[in-house]
Amino acid sequence: MHYSVLLPETIEWLNIHSGSRYADFTCGMGGHTRAIAERSAPGMVYSMDRDASALAMAKQNLAGGPQNIEFIHSAFSRARQALTERGVGKLAGLTADLGVSRVQLTGDRGFSFSTDGPLDMRQDTSQGITAADLVNQLPERELANLLFNLAQERRSYVIARALVRNRPVHTSLQLAEIVSRAVPRTGSKLHPATLTFMALRMAVNQELEEVTALMEALPDLLEPGGRAVIIAFHSGEAKIVKTCFQRLHREGRARLLTKHAVKPSDREVYENSASRSATLRVLEIV
Ligand SMILES: C[S@@+](CC[C@H](N)C(=O)[O-])C[C@H]1O[C@@H](n2cnc3c(N)ncnc32)[C@H](O)[C@@H]1O
């Protein structure tokens, strides 16, 4: 069963008009895309993902469904260029459900400590450096800083030292084992390598830089009255979204519609525990 996080809330806040243009910048399995396409037809939905395999799966999931979707393989930091290349002007609304998909986590591209695979972690496998490059090439201090700055891993120095001593590290299970040996579980429910995996994934995919670029592009992407509905999971990402929304509101260029972030209901968290840290914020361009 595939759950799209905060789906009814996203649809309600997008305030969809049939016949208008929308974008889903994180297509994933296509859950949000489908719901937006059904409500906006005959308008178009531009559905973007930098993971080509996610787009292929979404196309399969949505085959036989709404036809008013154009799939685009791109990072959302390039959203304005990608839309302009297709002759698409400003949008009536856009959404992004940030982070990593369950399919990526359960696949064999090294995203998780519980499934084995080459230590890659790139969402777009056609570009950039891999997690193995970082683990095997960064100086110990830089590796420790990366773990601390991106995931607030308090044992970053111990972990970085263990990783450097055990180079080369090639697979996700090898990484998980080295971290578990270096910092054994101390009563926490979390796997000892949880934060290490998260920090490496965020660095490989430049997640904070991507969100910052998307936030800066919002006034160029949306028409007056157009809404941005952004779902974040990581506190660093949530902070970037909140700060940008507040700034645009203060400058009189947009209205912040969610004074407090919208969170999933108890029922949603019960049915899909991965939704527990989600926060949704909405901005309307004036
Ligand atoms: C949480 S999933 C989205 C799930 C989707 N809303 C659904 O209903 O199936 C996040 C997706 O966004 C993609 N993604 C993350 N950062 C991206 C970026 N900067 N540019 C484009 N796609 C990105 C990931 O590859 C992943 O497929």
The ligand as an SDF file (V2000), in Angstrom:
LIG
                    3D

 27 29  0  0  0  0  0  0  0  0999 V2000
    8.5360   11.7580   -0.4660 C   0  0  0  0  0  0  0  0  0  0  0  0
    8.7630   11.3350   -2.1450 S   0  0  0  0  0  0  0  0  0  0  0  0
    7.3390   11.9680   -2.9480 C   0  0  0  0  0  0  0  0  0  0  0  0
    6.1430   11.0600   -2.8680 C   0  0  0  0  0  0  0  0  0  0  0  0
    4.9780   11.5360   -3.7010 C   0  0  0  0  0  0  0  0  0  0  0  0
    4.4150   12.7680   -3.1960 N   0  0  0  0  0  0  0  0  0  0  0  0
    3.9060   10.4690   -3.8140 C   0  0  0  0  0  0  0  0  0  0  0  0
    2.7420   10.7590   -3.5050 O   0  0  0  0  0  0  0  0  0  0  0  0
    4.2370    9.3570   -4.2270 O   0  0  0  0  0  0  0  0  0  0  0  0
    9.9860   12.4710   -2.6400 C   0  0  0  0  0  0  0  0  0  0  0  0
   10.3830   12.3800   -4.0940 C   0  0  0  0  0  0  0  0  0  0  0  0
   10.9640   13.6190   -4.4460 O   0  0  0  0  0  0  0  0  0  0  0  0
   12.0840   13.4120   -5.2460 C   0  0  0  0  0  0  0  0  0  0  0  0
   12.9820   14.5390   -4.9990 N   0  0  0  0  0  0  0  0  0  0  0  0
   13.5990   14.8600   -3.8530 C   0  0  0  0  0  0  0  0  0  0  0  0
   14.3180   15.9690   -3.9980 N   0  0  0  0  0  0  0  0  0  0  0  0
   14.1620   16.3770   -5.2800 C   0  0  0  0  0  0  0  0  0  0  0  0
   14.6560   17.4830   -6.0500 C   0  0  0  0  0  0  0  0  0  0  0  0
   15.4830   18.3550   -5.5150 N   0  0  0  0  0  0  0  0  0  0  0  0
   14.2530   17.5990   -7.3290 N   0  0  0  0  0  0  0  0  0  0  0  0
   13.3920   16.6950   -7.8760 C   0  0  0  0  0  0  0  0  0  0  0  0
   12.9040   15.6210   -7.2100 N   0  0  0  0  0  0  0  0  0  0  0  0
   13.2820   15.4700   -5.9270 C   0  0  0  0  0  0  0  0  0  0  0  0
   12.6580   12.0880   -4.7870 C   0  0  0  0  0  0  0  0  0  0  0  0
   13.4090   11.4930   -5.8290 O   0  0  0  0  0  0  0  0  0  0  0  0
   11.4050   11.3040   -4.4260 C   0  0  0  0  0  0  0  0  0  0  0  0
   10.9610   10.5110   -5.4900 O   0  0  0  0  0  0  0  0  0  0  0  0
  1  2  1  0
  2  3  1  0
  2 10  1  0
  3  4  1  0
  4  5  1  0
  5  6  1  0
  5  7  1  0
  7  8  2  0
  7  9  1  0
 10 11  1  0
 11 12  1  0
 11 26  1  0
 12 13  1  0
 13 14  1  0
 13 24  1  0
 14 15  1  0
 14 23  1  0
 15 16  2  0
 16 17  1  0
 17 18  1  0
 17 23  2  0
 18 19  1  0
 18 20  2  0
 20 21  1  0
 21 22  2  0
 22 23  1  0
 24 25  1  0
 24 26  1  0
 26 27  1  0
M  CHG  2   2   1   9  -1
M  END
$$$$
